[in-house]
């Protein structure tokens, strides 16, 4: 499927307007949670090794990196807008659809609900997004936790999953 200029423009605006999105993993997880909260679907997500993952978003991301619209560090996964690319202002100035604007608003709301401390931590975001994804699939938070414990198969995640449960409950109720 070809990448559109609107997809690139939306990705650039998401990263430009939300400074807590510092890594590719946090980008995927925050967009997943935001789409779920806004009940809008721009990018389709499925389960992958690190929780909910959008192959299309991944393709748009790598296209932006290849076009040098984004800087991406393979060493630490950090991403940023490439202000030296003369095309960046064209993408940032592009008019977005109502659905895309709804997603931008939902991202800000999701970041506010989770707080900067969690949003700056890609591993916590991974657990929260994963638990939320499984909750939506199972319809029961306890079943989702058990499934996540078995999928992660790591004893250290058990305590961490219990710690993030209040954020999931907050997202579910909001």
C-alpha contacts under 8 A as a table, 3 or more apart, distances in Angstrom:
res1	aa1	res2	aa2	distance
3	X	7	X	6.70
3	X	8	X	7.61
3	X	59	X	7.77
3	X	60	X	6.35
3	X	63	X	7.89
4	X	7	X	5.27
4	X	8	X	6.57
5	X	8	X	5.05
5	X	9	X	5.99
5	X	91	X	7.60
6	X	9	X	4.92
6	X	10	X	6.02
6	X	94	X	7.64
6	X	96	X	7.24
7	X	10	X	5.19
7	X	11	X	6.21
7	X	60	X	6.80
8	X	11	X	5.15
8	X	12	X	6.15
8	X	60	X	6.35
8	X	61	X	7.87
8	X	64	X	6.64
8	X	91	X	7.07
9	X	12	X	5.14
9	X	13	X	6.19
9	X	91	X	4.57
9	X	92	X	5.98
9	X	94	X	6.38
9	X	96	X	7.99
10	X	13	X	5.15
10	X	14	X	6.10
10	X	96	X	7.22
10	X	100	X	6.96
11	X	14	X	5.10
11	X	15	X	6.30
11	X	60	X	7.72
11	X	61	X	7.44
12	X	15	X	5.34
12	X	16	X	5.92
12	X	69	X	7.87
12	X	81	X	7.14
12	X	88	X	7.94
12	X	91	X	6.88
12	X	92	X	6.35
13	X	16	X	4.94
13	X	17	X	5.78
13	X	91	X	7.96
13	X	92	X	5.81
14	X	17	X	5.49
14	X	18	X	6.04
14	X	104	X	6.50
14	X	107	X	7.97
15	X	18	X	5.41
15	X	19	X	6.69
15	X	21	X	6.31
15	X	27	X	7.96
15	X	80	X	7.15
15	X	81	X	7.16
16	X	19	X	6.67
16	X	80	X	7.87
16	X	81	X	6.63
18	X	21	X	5.89
18	X	108	X	7.26
19	X	22	X	6.86
20	X	116	X	6.62
20	X	119	X	6.03
20	X	120	X	5.78
21	X	24	X	7.95
21	X	26	X	5.86
21	X	27	X	5.72
21	X	30	X	7.93
21	X	79	X	7.99
21	X	119	X	7.10
21	X	120	X	7.12
22	X	26	X	6.79
22	X	27	X	7.48
22	X	78	X	5.33
22	X	79	X	5.51
22	X	80	X	7.08
22	X	120	X	7.11
23	X	26	X	5.25
23	X	27	X	6.22
23	X	77	X	5.24
23	X	78	X	4.40
23	X	79	X	5.37
23	X	122	X	7.28
24	X	27	X	5.00
24	X	28	X	6.36
24	X	77	X	6.19
24	X	78	X	6.86
24	X	79	X	6.69
25	X	28	X	5.28
25	X	29	X	6.29
25	X	77	X	7.88
25	X	122	X	6.04
25	X	126	X	7.51
26	X	29	X	5.10
26	X	30	X	5.85
26	X	119	X	7.10
26	X	120	X	7.77
26	X	121	X	7.69
26	X	122	X	5.05
26	X	125	X	6.47
26	X	126	X	7.54
27	X	30	X	5.44
27	X	31	X	6.08
28	X	31	X	5.41
28	X	32	X	6.14
28	X	52	X	7.69
28	X	53	X	6.34
28	X	54	X	7.09
28	X	57	X	7.53
29	X	32	X	5.05
29	X	33	X	6.18
29	X	52	X	6.95
29	X	53	X	7.60
29	X	125	X	6.18
29	X	126	X	6.27
29	X	129	X	5.79
30	X	33	X	5.20
30	X	34	X	5.95
30	X	107	X	6.81
30	X	110	X	7.33
30	X	111	X	7.55
30	X	119	X	7.87
30	X	125	X	7.42
30	X	129	X	7.81
31	X	34	X	5.02
31	X	35	X	6.00
31	X	107	X	6.64
32	X	35	X	5.32
32	X	36	X	6.25
32	X	45	X	7.05
32	X	52	X	6.95
32	X	53	X	7.77
32	X	129	X	7.17
33	X	36	X	5.12
33	X	37	X	6.18
33	X	110	X	7.07
33	X	129	X	6.22
33	X	132	X	7.81
34	X	37	X	5.06
34	X	38	X	6.04
34	X	103	X	6.73
34	X	106	X	5.19
34	X	107	X	5.05
34	X	109	X	7.80
34	X	110	X	5.75
35	X	38	X	5.10
35	X	39	X	5.70
35	X	40	X	5.22
35	X	41	X	5.93
35	X	42	X	7.63
35	X	103	X	6.37
35	X	106	X	7.11
35	X	107	X	7.94
36	X	39	X	5.04
36	X	40	X	6.80
36	X	41	X	7.87
37	X	40	X	7.95
37	X	106	X	6.93
37	X	110	X	7.68
37	X	171	X	7.47
37	X	174	X	7.92
38	X	102	X	7.20
38	X	103	X	6.79
38	X	106	X	5.78
40	X	99	X	7.11
40	X	102	X	7.91
40	X	103	X	7.19
41	X	44	X	6.53
42	X	99	X	7.79
42	X	100	X	7.51
43	X	54	X	6.33
43	X	56	X	6.54
43	X	57	X	6.34
44	X	54	X	5.64
44	X	55	X	7.85
44	X	56	X	7.37
45	X	52	X	5.69
45	X	53	X	5.03
45	X	54	X	4.37
45	X	55	X	7.48
46	X	51	X	7.96
46	X	52	X	5.34
46	X	53	X	5.44
46	X	54	X	6.39
47	X	50	X	7.80
47	X	51	X	5.34
47	X	52	X	4.71
47	X	53	X	6.08
48	X	51	X	5.21
48	X	52	X	6.05
48	X	53	X	5.94
50	X	53	X	7.57
50	X	126	X	6.46
50	X	130	X	7.58
51	X	126	X	6.34
51	X	127	X	7.59
51	X	129	X	6.75
51	X	130	X	4.65
51	X	133	X	7.68
52	X	129	X	6.68
52	X	130	X	6.12
52	X	133	X	6.65
54	X	57	X	5.20
54	X	58	X	6.21
55	X	58	X	4.92
55	X	59	X	6.23
56	X	59	X	5.02
56	X	60	X	6.23
57	X	60	X	5.04
57	X	61	X	6.00
58	X	61	X	5.03
58	X	62	X	6.21
59	X	62	X	5.20
59	X	63	X	6.06
60	X	63	X	5.04
60	X	64	X	6.21
61	X	64	X	5.17
61	X	65	X	6.35
62	X	65	X	4.90
62	X	66	X	6.01
63	X	66	X	4.97
63	X	67	X	6.06
64	X	67	X	5.09
64	X	68	X	6.10
64	X	69	X	5.11
64	X	70	X	5.67
65	X	68	X	4.87
65	X	69	X	5.84
65	X	70	X	4.82
65	X	71	X	6.23
65	X	72	X	6.68
66	X	69	X	7.61
67	X	70	X	7.72
68	X	71	X	6.64
68	X	82	X	6.72
68	X	85	X	6.81
69	X	81	X	6.24
69	X	82	X	5.24
69	X	83	X	7.83
69	X	85	X	6.21
69	X	87	X	7.50
69	X	88	X	6.15
70	X	79	X	6.67
70	X	80	X	5.63
70	X	81	X	4.69
70	X	82	X	5.00
71	X	79	X	5.52
71	X	80	X	5.24
71	X	81	X	6.15
71	X	82	X	5.71
72	X	77	X	6.49
72	X	78	X	5.76
72	X	79	X	4.61
72	X	80	X	6.82
73	X	76	X	5.80
73	X	77	X	5.06
73	X	78	X	5.30
73	X	79	X	6.60
74	X	77	X	5.22
74	X	78	X	7.65
81	X	88	X	7.98
82	X	85	X	5.83
82	X	88	X	7.32
83	X	86	X	7.53
83	X	88	X	6.63
85	X	88	X	5.66
86	X	89	X	6.79
86	X	90	X	7.96
87	X	90	X	5.23
87	X	91	X	6.63
88	X	91	X	5.27
88	X	92	X	6.14
89	X	92	X	4.92
89	X	93	X	5.84
90	X	93	X	5.27
90	X	94	X	6.28
91	X	94	X	5.24
96	X	100	X	5.82
96	X	101	X	6.23
97	X	100	X	5.13
97	X	101	X	6.19
98	X	101	X	5.05
98	X	102	X	6.06
99	X	102	X	4.98
99	X	103	X	6.36
100	X	103	X	5.07
100	X	104	X	6.36
101	X	104	X	5.04
101	X	105	X	6.27
102	X	105	X	5.15
102	X	106	X	6.11
103	X	106	X	4.89
103	X	107	X	6.08
104	X	107	X	5.17
104	X	108	X	6.55
105	X	108	X	5.30
105	X	109	X	6.35
106	X	109	X	4.95
106	X	110	X	6.00
107	X	110	X	5.07
107	X	111	X	6.10
108	X	111	X	5.20
108	X	112	X	6.17
109	X	112	X	5.05
109	X	113	X	6.13
110	X	113	X	5.04
110	X	114	X	6.13
111	X	114	X	5.24
111	X	115	X	5.71
111	X	116	X	6.86
111	X	119	X	6.61
112	X	115	X	5.15
112	X	116	X	7.46
113	X	171	X	7.79
114	X	117	X	7.94
114	X	118	X	6.13
114	X	119	X	6.75
114	X	167	X	6.80
115	X	118	X	5.78
115	X	119	X	6.30
116	X	119	X	4.88
116	X	120	X	5.90
117	X	120	X	5.52
117	X	121	X	6.71
118	X	121	X	5.15
118	X	122	X	7.73
118	X	124	X	6.18
118	X	125	X	6.49
119	X	122	X	6.84
119	X	124	X	7.87
119	X	125	X	6.44
121	X	124	X	5.49
121	X	125	X	6.31
122	X	125	X	4.95
122	X	126	X	6.02
123	X	126	X	4.96
123	X	127	X	6.41
124	X	127	X	5.13
124	X	128	X	6.15
124	X	164	X	7.79
125	X	128	X	5.06
125	X	129	X	5.91
126	X	129	X	5.27
126	X	130	X	5.88
127	X	130	X	5.02
127	X	131	X	5.97
127	X	161	X	6.86
127	X	164	X	7.78
128	X	131	X	5.22
128	X	132	X	6.03
128	X	161	X	7.91
128	X	164	X	6.50
128	X	165	X	7.91
128	X	167	X	7.49
128	X	168	X	6.63
129	X	132	X	5.06
129	X	133	X	5.96
130	X	133	X	5.07
130	X	134	X	6.18
130	X	148	X	7.37
131	X	134	X	5.15
131	X	135	X	5.96
131	X	141	X	7.98
131	X	144	X	6.17
131	X	145	X	6.52
131	X	148	X	6.56
131	X	168	X	7.43
132	X	135	X	4.93
132	X	136	X	6.14
132	X	144	X	7.97
132	X	168	X	6.27
133	X	136	X	5.23
133	X	137	X	6.32
134	X	137	X	4.92
134	X	138	X	5.88
134	X	139	X	7.97
134	X	144	X	5.04
134	X	145	X	7.96
134	X	147	X	7.56
134	X	148	X	7.46
135	X	138	X	5.11
135	X	139	X	5.24
135	X	140	X	5.66
135	X	141	X	5.33
135	X	143	X	7.57
135	X	144	X	4.95
136	X	139	X	5.37
136	X	140	X	7.85
138	X	141	X	7.71
138	X	143	X	6.70
138	X	144	X	6.18
139	X	144	X	7.86
140	X	143	X	5.43
140	X	144	X	6.17
141	X	144	X	4.95
141	X	145	X	6.16
142	X	145	X	5.07
142	X	146	X	6.31
143	X	146	X	5.12
143	X	147	X	6.16
144	X	147	X	5.11
144	X	148	X	6.08
145	X	148	X	5.03
145	X	149	X	6.08
145	X	161	X	7.28
146	X	149	X	5.07
146	X	150	X	6.34
147	X	150	X	5.17
147	X	151	X	6.13
148	X	151	X	4.98
148	X	152	X	5.93
149	X	152	X	5.38
149	X	153	X	5.77
149	X	154	X	7.20
149	X	157	X	7.19
149	X	158	X	6.46
150	X	153	X	5.00
152	X	157	X	7.32
154	X	157	X	5.60
154	X	158	X	7.34
155	X	158	X	5.50
155	X	159	X	7.90
156	X	159	X	6.25
156	X	160	X	6.90
157	X	160	X	4.90
157	X	161	X	5.86
158	X	161	X	5.30
158	X	162	X	6.47
159	X	162	X	5.14
159	X	163	X	6.25
160	X	163	X	5.00
160	X	164	X	6.36
161	X	164	X	5.24
161	X	165	X	6.23
162	X	165	X	5.26
163	X	166	X	7.08
164	X	167	X	5.47
164	X	168	X	6.70
165	X	168	X	5.07
165	X	169	X	6.25
166	X	169	X	5.03
166	X	170	X	6.10
167	X	170	X	5.00
167	X	171	X	6.18
168	X	171	X	5.03
168	X	172	X	6.05
169	X	172	X	5.02
169	X	173	X	6.17
170	X	173	X	5.31
170	X	174	X	6.09
171	X	174	X	5.24
